[in-house]
């Protein structure tokens, strides 16, 4: 089955270069649209106390920084992207919504190789196993960020 819309979920760390490379290769192979989603942490519940900080400005700053990092990664990958989403909140809900909105038939996400038992049980990727009409590709991410 050829893929038409590939969604890659990024955490934006140095280990994800192989993840993006794999997504680009598959998008080129299937001539599919490549969609990227990065879920920003929800900072609205953070107590800033006596700090003179505007949470809206902090959210905007985080979103701009994330967008810049993604654009640099894409420049290195040399591939066009059909869409880029930077929602905030719960990772599982945001990725599920992006799969539905983009009509993705393949979701690619990374998994850090963790050596402790709980790391395997509570990985974000486990929450994506039951998304209907969408295959899941989990790419192992090494500590080095190299392929």
C-alpha positions, -999 to 999 in steps of 0.1 A, spaced: 0 0 0 15 33 -10 15 60 16 -1 94 6 4 114 38 32 108 62 32 125 96 64 127 117 62 136 153 93 154 165 105 162 201 132 185 187 164 170 201 197 162 185 189 124 184 161 129 158 182 134 127 178 97 117 140 100 123 136 129 100 159 113 74 138 82 74 106 103 71 120 122 41 132 90 24 98 74 27 80 105 16 102 107 -15 98 69 -22 60 71 -21 58 107 -34 37 114 -3 30 146 15 53 151 45 37 166 76 55 175 108 40 179 143 58 191 174 38 194 205 48 223 227 45 218 265 15 235 280 29 262 302 -4 277 312 -4 258 345 31 269 355 32 290 386 54 320 379 48 335 413 66 368 418 84 366 384 76 393 360 67 370 332 38 370 306 29 334 298 16 344 264 50 358 255 67 327 268 44 305 247 52 326 216 89 325 223 88 287 227 68 283 195 92 306 175 122 287 188 107 254 179 98 266 145 133 278 139 148 244 150 124 226 127 132 248 98 169 242 103 164 205 105 144 206 72 170 227 56 196 200 64 172 173 51 165 193 19 129 183 15 96 202 11 71 199 38 33 199 32 25 212 67 40 221 100 19 220 132 30 233 166 1 226 190 5 227 228 -9 204 254 -11 166 257 12 149 232 -11 119 226 -41 140 219 -23 165 197 -7 138 176 -40 119 172 -57 151 161 -29 158 136 -32 123 122 -69 129 117 -65 165 103 -38 155 78 -54 122 68 -21 105 77 -17 69 67 17 66 83 29 81 116 66 81 123 79 88 157 111 81 176 118 61 207 148 67 229 165 35 239 160 35 276 174 9 298 149 10 326 117 -10 327 93 20 332 107 38 302 93 11 279 59 11 297 53 48 296 67 57 262 46 81 241 47 57 212 26 32 231 -3 56 230 -3 56 192 -7 19 187 -44 20 184 -48 48 159 -71 34 132 -63 37 95 -27 48 102 4 26 103 30 34 129 67 33 124 89 37 155 125 46 148 150 38 175 170 69 185 205 65 198 222 88 223 246 101 196 219 113 172 237 97 143 224 72 118 
